Amino acid sequence: MIKNDTIIALATPSGIGAIAVIRLSGENAITIVDTFFKSIKKGKTLQNQKSHTIHLGHIINDKDVLDEVLVSVFKNPNSYTGENVVEISCHGSAYIQQEIIQLFLKNGCRMADNGEFTMRAFLNGKMDLSQAEAVADVIASNSAASHQMAIQQMRGGITNELKELRSKLLDFAALIELELDFSGEDVEFADRTQFKELVAKITYVLKRLIDSFAFGNAMKNGIPVAIIGEPNVGKSTLLNALLNEEKAIVSDIAGTTRDAIEDEISINGVIFRFIDTAGIRETEDVVENIGIKKAYEKAENAQLIIFLIDARTEKKSQRKQEIDLIKKRFPNKRLLVIANKIDLISNNDRNALESEIDNLILLSAKNKTGIEDLKNELISLVNIGALSNNETIVTNSRHFEALNNALLAIQSVKEGIDLEISTDLFSIDIRECLRHLGTITGDYDVDKDILGHIFSNFCIGK
């Protein structure tokens, strides 16, 4: 799959800007650029320069100067792709960019495919597959949390987690295979006690990584928070207060919100996606009932649920019953109960509310009182300790699937050992576990179509 041709692409966003960077990679990258580069220092050629150096000059087509440029030279194998790489920093004119690219396309280069520079880095051993995938996540990161997870992955987070375990499993696999060669002599080369311990450790690590996916995926894409409650308790006002803009229509008329309204904000580097839903009540309105049904669906798909109540409500038994129903309906969801409109009740009523409902948050969405307390509470409910401890957090669905398959295989190995079945039977499961772990980092043969799918999601020039 490794190609020897020279590829070229714009490495900065297309359009007009102060500067643009055009990247070339391949065995002939330096030679091709050298043909059209004239240094301001007479007689200077790029081929004779050291790696990781920058040179000022002009790109010239025949006798026409296309632009004054800075050319960065990176010689193999000490470059991003492991090949000769040249980066041309030119002025950001769309015309200049295209003229330079077209010049090299006519003289030995071809346009790079999506992610081809990073694919070449992987194929040339500059990074493993999980690190290569993390490059796209770094580029796409839109919050401090998603950026931190992507950087940790690009530095080999999941690779480091699995490397030692996979190496030990390979050692045992080799001993098991050796036993098969001497099957007629009834000998054991692999210590079963140590093997059981290794299988238990692998199982623990795989489960921990699998469990981290829900958190990692939410942190990467934003944590969905559904705001539910009866009509006119202030759900839309709360959404507007959190977003600090008039996103949702606010009205005294019950049932104003018929469809879910979504938007996101960053709180302490973590993206939260807030969903304002239709008020939950008994109604004969067909359209409103559809909205209520959607409200429950959004709550089902959310990671956090804010159940908003009106602080003025006097029916304590009804209020407690409603909270219990929400807890029963969504037993596995984290629930925040918030009493809104506290500006309309007395201090005694506030104290009564707090004593009645555990962990209640009091606020006035209209006056934006207590909004910061709510934000702090949302952050406290998120497991950011894993981030601060730099733990490996799985955010990639392909890795998640491979880890699940590896776990099933290693569990089959454990069952085989416990049942003392024939070695040749559970040795198949060992190889299967190794195969799935290897597909994460690319240490095992990865299907060409899978690689094509992974790198097709990259931007051209990366």
N, C-alpha and C positions, 0 to 999 in steps of 0.2 A: 504493500500500500504506500510505501515511501516513494515520493516522486522526486526526480532530480531537476525538474524544470524550475524556472524562476518566476515567482508570483509577485504581483503588485496590487496595492489597494490604498485608498485613502484611509488613514488611521484616525482622523479626526472627523467630527460630524460634517456632512456635506452642507454647502451653503457658503455665504460670505462671512468672513471673520478676519481677525487681525492676522492670524497665521494659520497654516494648514500643514499637516504632516503626512507625507506619502511614504509608505513602507514597502520595501522590496525584500524578498528572502529567497535564497537559492544559491547554488554553487557559483553561478555567474553574476550574482547581484552586484558585486563591487566592480567587476569588469565592465558590465553594461553601463552603470552610472558614470564610470571613469571616462567612457567614450564621449560623453556629452557634458562633462563637468570641467570647467576651467577655473583653477584656483587663482586667487588674487596674488598668491606667491608663485612666481614664474617657475615652471618646470616641475611643480608638485603634482604627483599622481596619487590617487586613493589607494591603489594596490600596494604601494610602498609604505603606507602609513600603519601605525600600530592600531590594534583593536581598541575600541572604546575611546575614540578621539573624534573631535568635531572640527570641520574645515569650512572656511568661508570662501565663496566663489560664485560662479554663474552657471546656470544651465543654458547651453547654447545649441540651437538647432540650425545646422548649416552655419550661417554667420549671424543669425538672429538671436539676440539675448532674450530668453523667456522670462528669467527672473534672477535676482540675487538671492542666494540660498545659503543655509547652513546644512552641511551634510555630516551625519553621524555614521561612523563605521564600526560594525561589530563583527569580528571574525570568528568563524567556527572553531571550536565547539562552544565558545563562551558568548553565546547570544541567546535571545529569547527562544528561538526555534532550534538552536543547535546548528544552524546553517550560517552562511555569510548573510548578514542583514545590513541594509542601508536604510536610513531614515532621512528624508529630505524635508527640511523645514522651509517652506516658501510663504509668500504673502497669500492672504486668504481669499484672493479673487477666484471666483468659480471658473473664470476663463483660464487663469494661470494653472489652476489645479488640473483641469482637463487637458490643457496643452502638454503639460509635463507627462501625465499618465499616458496620453495617446502616443507621445514620442517613444516611450519605452515599450508600449504594446507593439509598436511597429518594429522594434529592435530587440526581440528575444524574450520578452516577458508575456505573461498572460494574466488576466484578472483573477485574483484570488477568490475562492468560494467562501461562503460564510464560515467563519471560525477556522479557516485553513491554517493560519499562522499558529494558532494554539494547538490544532491537531498535529501539525508538524513537530511542535514542541513535545507533545506526548509520544508520538511515534519515534522521535529521536532521543527519548529517555530523559528529557529535561524536567518532566513532571509526570506523576501518575495520573490516571484517568479522573480520580475524584478531585485532584487539585486542578486539573484542566477545567472540569465542570464548575469549580468554585470561581474561576476567572469571570465567567458570565454572571455569577451571583454578585461578585464585587462590583461589576459595572452597573448592575441593576439595583443595587442596594439603595434604599430610600430612607433609611433611618439608622441611628447609631447601633441599634441592636442587630439589624440585618447585616450591616457592614461588619460588625465584630464577628458574627458567626461565619460570614463568607471569608474573612481574613484568616480566621482560625482553621477553616477547612483548606484554604489555599496553602497554608503552612504545613499541611499534612495531618490534620486532626484525626480523621477516621482511619487514615493509613497507620498512624502510630498506635492507635487503639488495637488494631487487628494484626499488625505485623508480627509481634512476638507470638501471639496465640496461633496464628496461621503457620508460623515456622515450626512450632512445637508439634502441631497437628500433622504437619508434613513429615516430621521425624517419626512419629508414631505410625503414620500411614506406610512409610517405608518398611518399618519393622513388621507391620501386619502383612504387607505384601511378601516379605521374606518368609514369614510363617507359612504362607500359602505355597511357597516353593518347597517347603519341607513338611507339607501336610501329612505325608505318609509316616513321618517319624514322631508325630505327636509332641512337638516342642513349642514353647512360647518365648518369643524374643521381646515382646512388648509387655511390660509390667502392668497388669490389669488395674492394680490399685492406683498407680500414678496416672494411668489412662483415664480412670473414672474421675480423678481430681481435675484433670485437664478438661474433660468434657463438662464437668460442673462449672468450671471457671468460664469456659467459652459460652455456655448457656447463660450465665449471669451477665456477661458483657453484652451479648446479643440482645437480651431482654431489656437491658438498660438503654442501649442505643435505640431499640425499637420504640420504647416508651418515650424517648426524647423527641420523636418525630412530631407528635401532636403539638408540643410546645414550639419546636423549631419551625414547623410549617406556619403556625400562627404568627410567630415573631417575624418571619420572613414576609408574609403576605398581609399582616395586620390582624390583631386579635378582634374577632367579631363580638360586639356587645349589643344585645337586644334590650331596648327600653320598652317595657310593657306595663300595662295598668289600665284602669277604667278610663272612660272618656273624661276629658276636662280635668285631669289631675296634674297636667302641665308637662306632658311628655315632649311635645314639640318645643315648648319654651325651654326645657332642659337641654334639648339637642342644640338649639340656637345659642344657649349660654355656653355650652361646651365648645362649640365651634367658633363662638364670638362673631356670628353673622346670622342674618335672617334667612336661614336655609328652609325651615318648615313654616307653613302657614299656621298662625296662632289665632284661635277664635273661641268665643264663649259657646258657640254652637256645638253640641255633642256630635261626635262622628265626623268631624272635619277631615281628619286623616283617614283616607280610604286605602291607601297603598303605602308600602314601606318606603321610607326616605333614608338614604344612606350617605354618610360622609366620614372622613377620617381625619384624625389629628395625631400629632406626635406628643407624647407625654414622657419627659425624661428619656428621650431617645427610643421609646417604644411606640409603634403605630397601633392605634385603636380604631376600629371601624364601627361607628355607632349607627344603630338602625332604629329609627323612630317608627313604631308600628301603630296600627289602628287600635282604638280603644276597645277593651274587652268588656262586652256586656251582652245581655239578651236583647235582640232586636229582630224586627220583621223585615228590615231593609235587606234585600238580596245582595246589593253591591257591598253594603257595609259588612255583611256576614262573610263575604269573600275576603274582605280586608282582615277580618278577625281570624279567619282560618290561616291567612298568610302570616299574621302576627305570631301564631303558635308555631308555624313552620320555621320562621326566622329565629324564634327562641330555641327551637330544637337544634338548629344548626349553629347557634352561637356558643362561644366558650364561657361567656359571662352573661348573666341576666340581671338587669336593673328592674326591680319591681317597685313602681312609683305609686305612692298613696297620697291622698289629700290629708294634710295634718289636721284639718278641721273636722274630719269625720268623727262622729260621736259613737258610732256603733262598734264598740270594742270587740264584741264576739264575732261580728261579721268580718271585721278587719283581720282578726286572727285566723278565722276560717279561710279567708282568701289567700293568706300567706301560706297556710298549711296545704292548700290545694295546689299552689304553684310549686311548692317543694315536692309534693307527691307526683306532680305531672313531670317535673324535670329533676329527678333524684340525683343525677350525676352532674348537674350543672352548679357552678358557683353562683350563689345568689346574693345580691345586694338589695336590701330593703331600704328605701329612701322615703322620708316624709317631706313632701314639698309644701310650700306656702306657709312656712313657719312665721313669716312676717305678719300673718293674720291671726295668730293665736297668742295667748299669754304665756309667761314663763312657767306658771304652774302646769299648764297644759303640755308644754314641752317636756317638763320633768316627768309627767305622767306617761307620755309617749315613750320616753327612753326607758322607763322602768317596765313598761309593758312589752316592748319588742327588743330582743337582744341584738346588739351590734347595729342599731339603727343609725342612719345618717340623716341629720336634719339640715334642710337648706331651703332657700328661696330662689328658684330659678329665675323669677322675674327680676329680682334685685341682685342676682349673682352672688348671693350670700351662701357660703359653704361649698362653692364650686371647687375651690382649691383643695378642701378636705376630701371631696369626692375623688379628685384626680390622684391624691396621695393614697387613698384607699384602693383605687384601681391598680396602681403600681405595686402596692403591697400584696395584691392577690396574684400577681404574675411572678413566676419563678425566675427572677433575674439573678438569683444566686448562682445558678449554673453558668450564666454569662460572666459574672464577676470572677468566678473561680476558673474561668477558661476551660470549662468542661466541653467535651465533644458533643455537639447537638446536631442530630440528623435533620436536614431540611430538604433533601433531594428524594423525590418519590421513587426514583430508580434504585437508590441505595436502600430505601425502606423495603421495597419488594425483595431485593436480594438478601437483606438481613432476615426477613421472615422466612424465606426459602432455606437459608442456611440454618436457621433455628429448627425448622421442621426436620432437616437432615440430621442435625446433631442430636435431637431428641430420639430419632430412630436409632442412632448409634447407641445411646444410653440404654434404650429398651433391649437392643441386641445383646449388650454386655450383661444386663441384669438377667435376661432369659437364657444366657449362655448359648446363644445360637451359633451356628457355624461362622467362622471368621470371614469366609468369602462372601457371606451375605451382608454383614454390616460394614465390610470394607467398601462396598458400593456406596453406602451412605456417607462414609468418610470422604470419598472422592467427590461426592455431590456437594457436601458442605464446603470443601476446598474450592470447588468450581464457582459456587455462588459468592464466596468471599473474594475470590480472584477477579470476578467481573466488576466489583466495586472499584478496585484500583487499576484494573487492566493487566494484572499479573497473569491472568488466565486468558486464553484466546477469546477475544471479544468479536462478535459478529460484525462484519463490515457495515451492515445495515444499521446496527445499533450505534456505531460510531457516527455514521452519516446523520442519524436522527439527532444525536447529542449536539454535534457541532453546527447543524443547520440552524439551531436556535441562537447562535452567536451573530453579532453584527459583522459585516464585511470589514476587513482591516484588523480583526482580532482573531 
